Each structure stands twice: as C-alpha cells, then as structure tokens.
Amino acid sequence: MLVAVPPAQPAVPLAADAIVEKVVLRPRRTIQARAARHRRDPGSAYHLAGASWYGGGGGLACGGTLTSSTQGVANKTLPCGTLVFLRYRGHKVEVPVIDRGPYVAGREFDLTEATKRALGFGDTGEVWWRVR
C-alpha cells in the first residue's frame, strides 16, 4: 500500500506530490507466544509440549517390545494405551502411549523412531498434542 507522507514528518523535504511506501513491521509470533495464548484458552484442543525421540530395542513399560517400526510415545503421566494426536509442521499422527519417560527436564514426550519419521520430526523440538 502506498501512502503520502505529510511534509512535516520527513527529515529531508519531499516534493508535494512525492509518494513514499509505508512499511509496517509487526513482531513475529513465536511459538512461545502462540503457546502462551493457547494455554490461556481452556477450550483449546491442542497443547504445546517439548519432545525428543528414542530408538533401539527392548521392552516397553506398557508391555511389548520396541522396534524401529513401533509407533507410539513415552509419557510420564498419561495412562498406557491413551491415544494421543500429535501435530508437527503440517504432519499429523495418532499414536498410543506405550512407555514411560522422558526423563529430561522440559520434555513431555519421547517419540519412537517410527513416529518421528511419520511427523518429519528432528532430534528435539516442540509438538502440538491432544488426547482423543
């Protein structure tokens, strides 16, 4: 949008018919700002949480064995078998809670390797989640 600037504002005098483009810079909404706004709305379905991923093999706290194709998440408080919807950068997946963890401060979920691939998730980050 082009706007004529009044002659009293510029430091350098402009011709009476000069047109100057006015640029409005807005602060970029960070994920933390969106999360804070989201937490204030109790009716919101999704919540923001820190996450990481884990792999390998072995037994799971909720039963079963972890393989590279096992889809699920580890969470300390949600009951085993709870279905969790996860969103990350346009990808969505629904997976059960299959293990306990993570045990790193600031993280609420550990994603299995298969869940990580399905979401296009990196090593650590933040995901939007809700319970079914």
N, C-alpha and C positions, 0 to 999 in steps of 0.2 A: 504494500500500500504506500503510495506517495503522498506526502503531506507537506504543505507550505509551512516553513518555519517563520515565525514573526521576526522582523528585523532586529528587535531588541535582544534576542537570545544569542545569536552567534557572536563570537569574538571578532570575526572578520566580516565586514559588511558585505552583504549579498545584493545582487540586483533585485529589484522589486518583484520580478517575475521568476526568480530562481526557485527551483523545487529541490528539496532535499529529502532523501529517503530516511524515514524514522525507523530505527530498529529497536524493537522491544525485546530485551533479553529476560527470559524467565529462568528461575533456578531449576535445574534439572531435578526431577523427582527421583530420589534414590530409592533403592529397595527398602532401606531402613525407614524412610519417610512413609512409603506405601504401607509397610508393615505396621507402623505406629498408627496410621489412620485405620487400618484394617482391625487392629486389636481394640480400638475404641468402639467398633461396631459389633455388638454381641450377636447380631443376626447373620454375620458373615459365615459362610460355609467353610472357607479355606483359611488356614493359618500358615504363617511362615516359620520355618524351622531350619536350623543348621543340620547338615547331613554330611556323611562320608560314606565310603563303601568298604566292604571287606570280602575276601575271597578265600580260596584254599579249600579245605575239606574238613571233614569231621562231623561230630554230632551237633545237633541243634537243641537249644533249651526247651523248645516246644515239641521235640520229637522229630525224627527223620535225620537225614544226612545232607550236608551242604555239598552241592556240586556246582560246576560253572553254569549249569542251566537252571538252577533253582531260583525262582522268582520269589522275593519276599523282602521284609525289612526286619531289623532288630530295633526294639524299643524297650525302655526300662519299665514303663508304666501301663501301656495298653495290654489287655489280655491276649494270650496266644490265640491265633485264628481270627482276630479282628481284621476286617477288610479295610485297607487304607487306600484312598485315592491320592496319587501324587501327581503334581504338575511341575514341569521344568522346561522353560523356554519353548513353549508350544507343544511339548510332548506330554501325554497323559498315560498313566498306567494304574491299574488296581491290583494290589498285592496284599497277601496276608502278613500278619506279624508272626514270624517263625522263630525268633531268637530274642535274647536279652542283650542290651547294650544300647548305644555306645557308652564307653566309659571315658570319654574325653569331654572336658568342660565345653559348653556352648553348642554341643551337637545333640540333637534329639533322635536322629535316625541313622542307622547304618544300613546301606542298601547292599543287596547281594550283587554279584557281578552281572547276572542276567538282568536285574532291574536297572542297574547302572547303564547298561547298553541300551535297553529299551527307552530310557529317558534321554540318552545322549549326555549323561552327566559326567563331569570330570572327577577329580580325586576328592575334592571337598567343595562345598557351596551351600546354597540355601534352596530349599524346595517348598512349594506350597502343598499343603496336605489337608485332608479332611477324612473323617471316619464315615463309613457308609451308614 
